[in-house]
Amino acid sequence: MEVFKMYLDIEKEERWLNEMSEKGYTLGSKFFRYKFEKIDVKNRVIRVDFRTFKTK
């Protein structure tokens, strides 16, 4: 399943991804749209880790 959404708030994105996980979907990839895969495990927690660094 592919879904196009845009989030400016990381916490809202995290909540939505966890709701999708509760429905039985896991995030396969994200590049301009979210691609989900159906799974049997529903007790996952997803965290978004976004950092900016001063140097590479």
Backbone torsions as a table, in degrees:
resi	resn	phi	psi	omega
1	MET	NA	136.7	177.1
2	GLU	-117.2	137.7	-179.3
3	VAL	-133.9	133.1	175.4
4	PHE	-102.6	118.4	177.0
5	LYS	-145.1	153.0	175.3
6	MET	-126.6	132.5	178.6
7	TYR	-125.4	136.2	172.0
8	LEU	-101.8	-17.7	179.7
9	ASP	-106.6	114.9	-177.4
10	ILE	-62.9	-35.9	-179.2
11	GLU	-66.2	-37.5	176.6
12	LYS	-66.6	-40.8	178.1
13	GLU	-62.3	-43.2	178.6
14	GLU	-60.0	-45.9	179.1
15	ARG	-61.0	-43.8	-179.9
16	TRP	-64.2	-42.6	178.6
17	LEU	-63.2	-37.8	177.3
18	ASN	-69.6	-34.3	174.8
19	GLU	-64.1	-41.5	177.8
20	MET	-63.9	-37.7	178.5
21	SER	-64.1	-40.2	177.5
22	GLU	-64.2	-28.3	178.2
23	LYS	-80.6	-6.7	176.5
24	GLY	102.6	21.9	179.2
25	TYR	-119.1	142.0	174.4
26	THR	-117.1	149.4	-178.7
27	LEU	-75.9	117.5	178.6
28	GLY	-84.6	-48.4	178.3
29	SER	-160.2	163.8	179.0
30	LYS	-140.2	112.7	174.3
31	PHE	-153.6	93.9	-174.2
32	PHE	69.2	-16.6	173.3
33	ARG	-153.9	156.5	179.9
34	TYR	-89.7	130.9	175.2
35	LYS	-112.1	122.0	-177.5
36	PHE	-110.8	151.3	175.6
37	GLU	-122.2	141.7	179.4
38	LYS	-75.5	133.3	179.2
39	ILE	-132.0	165.5	177.3
40	ASP	-92.3	-28.3	-177.9
41	VAL	-79.2	127.7	-177.6
42	LYS	-115.8	3.6	-176.4
43	ASN	-107.5	53.3	176.7
44	ARG	-105.0	153.2	174.3
45	VAL	-121.7	130.5	-179.1
46	ILE	-109.6	133.4	176.7
47	ARG	-123.4	139.9	177.0
48	VAL	-99.2	125.5	-179.9
49	ASP	-116.2	105.5	-178.7
50	PHE	-122.3	119.1	-179.1
51	ARG	-130.1	149.1	171.8
52	THR	-116.6	136.3	-178.6
53	PHE	-116.0	147.7	179.0
54	LYS	-74.2	-33.3	179.4
55	THR	-125.0	160.2	-179.6
56	LYS	-79.6	NA	NA
